[in-house]
Amino acid sequence: MLAASACSHSAGGAARSARQMAARPPASNPKHTQTPASQVDCTKAKCVALTFDDGPGEYTGKLLDDLREAGAHATFFMLGENVKGHEVLLKRMVAEGHELGNHSWSHPQLTSLSSGAVRSQVRRTSHVIEAASGVRPTLFRPPYGATDKRVGHAVGMPEILWSVDTLDWEYRNVARNVRVGTHEPKVGGIVLFHDIHKTSVEAIPRVLRGLKKRGFTFATVSQVLQGTKLKPGHTYLENVPVKAHKPKPKPATTAPNGTPPAAPSGAPSAPSGTPSAPATTPPASPSMPPTPSLSPSVTP
């Protein structure tokens, strides 16, 4: 079981503001045209997946504006109880190439629920998302990252965790969100934000610019994990590219007289026999808790 993230729910007065923001026609900008999600090939591009949990909420419309301005796609893991009143936002997500994911109905810790209750949380949320957007989620993110084999079986979908937890829910600090969100991601990584927090959404334009400078392409989770067969009940943190295979050097052959061949001219001398110091693992970043390495998938 993993417990790495918390959430809070949107305020009661947020719905009107969010609906007004979502209803605005997106600003036209001829400098930025959004590539359809289906055209991104993360087996070739340097991809990263930005993900947003616990919405939709009052800041989601602004976030969609910023993503559209940057030509970026993202994945939204939504709570079923927050969908009502935000249907326009979900339709906009689909129209602009984002991915819709299931994050349960009310954000309980699923490992403390019965299997039947877990199934209810998942099914109700998938139903309301599909009714609002026309798209049924195929990916699930367990609240708090808390899951196990029983929960995974009850969920019945691939479970998406994260390789970078910005801890934006704990540190409501724009500068910190920008620093972690820009410098921590690696190729094939999945980054966790929450679009219900103003400081998170305010950080995103700078995060997008910083990651673009690093050469990243913004993709959905499914795109980042393309080439990996996603299985129900399995958890996924990231997709680390496979390094090119380097052929092993051929062993030295024995000369006809039984003596090994002489070293070529200019070859380095043999080592002194003193073993080299073992490689050390760099310490975890002080700003981030260590993340277990699962690449690309692990069976719970």
N, C-alpha and C positions, 0 to 999 in steps of 0.2 A: 504494500500500500504506500502511496506517496501522498504527502500533505505539504503542498508548496504554495498555495495561493488562496486568498480569501476574496470575498466580494461584499458589496453592499448593493442595495436595491435603489432604483431611481426614485426621486422624490415624487410625491403625489402631484405636484403642480407641473411636472416636467412634460407631461403628455401634450399639452396644448402647444408649448414652445417647439417640441420636436415635430409635431404635425405641421406647424407653420413653416419650419425650416425645410422639411422634406418636400413641401408643396411648392417651394420656389423653383422655378426653372433653373437648371444648372447654368452657370455663367459660361458663355462660349469663349474659347481661347484657341485661336488658330495655331499657337505654338505647340500645343500638347494634344496629341490625338491618342486615345487609349487603344492599345492593341487588344483585339479580342482574346479572351483567356485561352481559347482553344489553339492559338497560334504560338504560344510560348513553349519552347522545348527545353526543359530543364536538364536534359541529358547533355546539352551543349552550352546553355547559358549558365551564368553564375547566379543561381536563384536563391532567394530567401522568402519565407512565408511570414508575413505579419498577420497575427490573429488577434481578435478582439472579443472579449468575453462579457457576459452578463447583460448585454443590451437586448433590444435596442432601448435607447434612452434619449434624454434631451440634447446630448451632444453628438449623437450619431449622424445627424444631417450635416453638421459642420465637418465631421470626419470624412463623410462621403465627398463633400466639396473638395477637401484637400487631396484625397486620393485621386479624384478625377483630374484635378489640376496637374498632378504629378504623373498621370498616366499609369497609376499603380493599381494592382488588384490585391485583395486581401480576403481573409476568411473570417466570418462572423459566427461565433458559437453563442447562440441565443437562448435565453430562458423563455419557456412557453408562456409564463404569466406576464411577460413584458410585451408580447406581440400585439395584443389587443390595443387599438388606438395608434399603432405604428405600422399599419399595413402598407402605407405609402412608402415607408422606408424600405421594407422588404422588397417591394416591387422594383424600387430604384436599385437596390443591391443587385438583383438579378439582371436588370437592364444594362448595368454598367460593368458586368463581368465578374462580380464577386461571388464567393462561395458561401453557402448557408449551411451551418452546422448546428447540431443539437447539443444543448448544454444542460438538459433536464428541465423540468417544469418550474421548480422553486428552489433549486440549489441546495438540496440536502446532501449529507454525506451518505453516499449510496451503500457503503459497506455496513452501515448501521440499519439498513432497511431490509425487509424481506425481498425475495426475488420477485414476487408479484408486485410489490410496491415499486421496485426498480423499473419493471416493465411498464407500469402505468406512467411513471415520470417520463419515460422515453417516448412512449406511443402518443401520449397527449401532446407533447411538444412537437413531434414530427407532424402530427395531424394539423395543428394550428399554423405551423410554418408553411405547410403545403397549401392550406386553405387561403393563406394570405398572399403567397408568392407564386403558386403554381409549381413549386419545386419541392420535392421531398428530400430532406437531408440524408446523406449516406455516411456521414462521419459524426462521431460523438466525442465530446470532451467531458470526462467525469468531473463534477465539482470538486475543488480542492486537489484534483489529481488522484483522488482516493478510489482505488479499484482493486479487485482481486479476480481470481478465476471465476468465482460464482457470479460476481457482478458482471464481468465481461460476457459470460454466457447469457445472462438475462438481458443485457443491452442489445446483443445481437448485431453490433456494428463494430468496425474498427475504432479503437479508442486513441485519440490524438492527444498527446501530452505536449511537451515543449523542450527545446534545448536551451532557451534563454528566458528566464523569468525576470522581467524588469522590476518586479515588486512595486509597480506603480500604485497598487492599492494601499500599500503601507507607507511609502514615501511620496507624498503628494507634492512632488517637486519637479518642475518642468526641466530645469537644468540637469538634474540627475537622470530623468527619463531620457533626455536627449543623449547624454553620455553613454548610458548603458545600451540604449536601443541602437546607437550608431556603432559603437566599438565592440560589443560582445558577439553579434551574429557572425556565423561562419557559413560557408557554402552549404546549401542543403538544410540550413537551420530553420527552426520554427520558433518565432518570437511571441511571447505572451504580453498583451496589453489588455486594458479594460476600457471600453468606450463609454462607460457610465461616469468616468471621472474627468472633470474639466482639465486638470493638469496633464492628464494623459493625452487628450485630444490636442491640447495646445502644443504639445511637444512634437506631434507627428510631422508637421511640415519640415522641421529641422532634421528629424530622423530620416525622412525621405531624401532630403538633399544630401545628408551625410553618407547614407548607404549608396546613393547614386554615384557619389564621388569615389566610393570604394569599388565601383564597377558592378553593383548588384542589379539584378532584374527582379522586380516584385511579382510574385506568383502566388497562386492559391496553394493550400496544403496538398490537394490532389495532384497539382502540377509538380510540386517539389518532390513528391513521393512517386512520381510516374516511373515505371520500370520496376516498382516493388508491388508485388501482389498483396494487397491489403486484405487481411482476413478478419472476420468478425471475432471479437473477444481478444484480439491481440492489441498490444499498445505500441505506439510509434512516437519517437522523440525527434527524429531528424532523418535525413538521408545523406550519409557521407559518401561522396563520390569514390568510386573504386580507382585506385591508382593504377597507372599503366604497368603492365607486367614487364619486368626486366629479366631477360634470360640469364641463367646462372652461367658463370665462366666455365669453360670446359676444363676438366682436370688435366694436369700435365701428363703427357704420355711418356712411356719408358723407352729409352734409346735401345737399339738392337743389342748392344753389349750389356744391357741390364742396368746401366747407370742413368739417372735422371738427366734430362737435357740441361745444358747450361743456361743460366738466366740471360736474357737478351741484354745487349749493351745499354747502359743507362738505367737499368731496372733498379728500383729502390732496394736497399739492403734489408735483410730479414729483421723482424722486431727483436728487441732485446730479451723478450720472454717475460717481461713484467706485465701482468694483465692490466688492461685499462680499467679506469673507474667505471662502475656501472652508471648508466644514464639515470638522471634524476628527473622526477616529475615536477614541473613547476607548481607552486602553490596556487590554490584557487584564488580567484580575484576577490579582494576584500569586499567588493560591492555586491557580489553575487554568491549565493550558497552553492556548494558543489552539486553538479547535476550528474546523476548516474548515466553512464554512456551506454545507450542502446542503439545499435547502428546496423541496419535501419529498423529492425523490429525485434521484439522480444515476446515470447509467449508467457503471459502471466501465470 
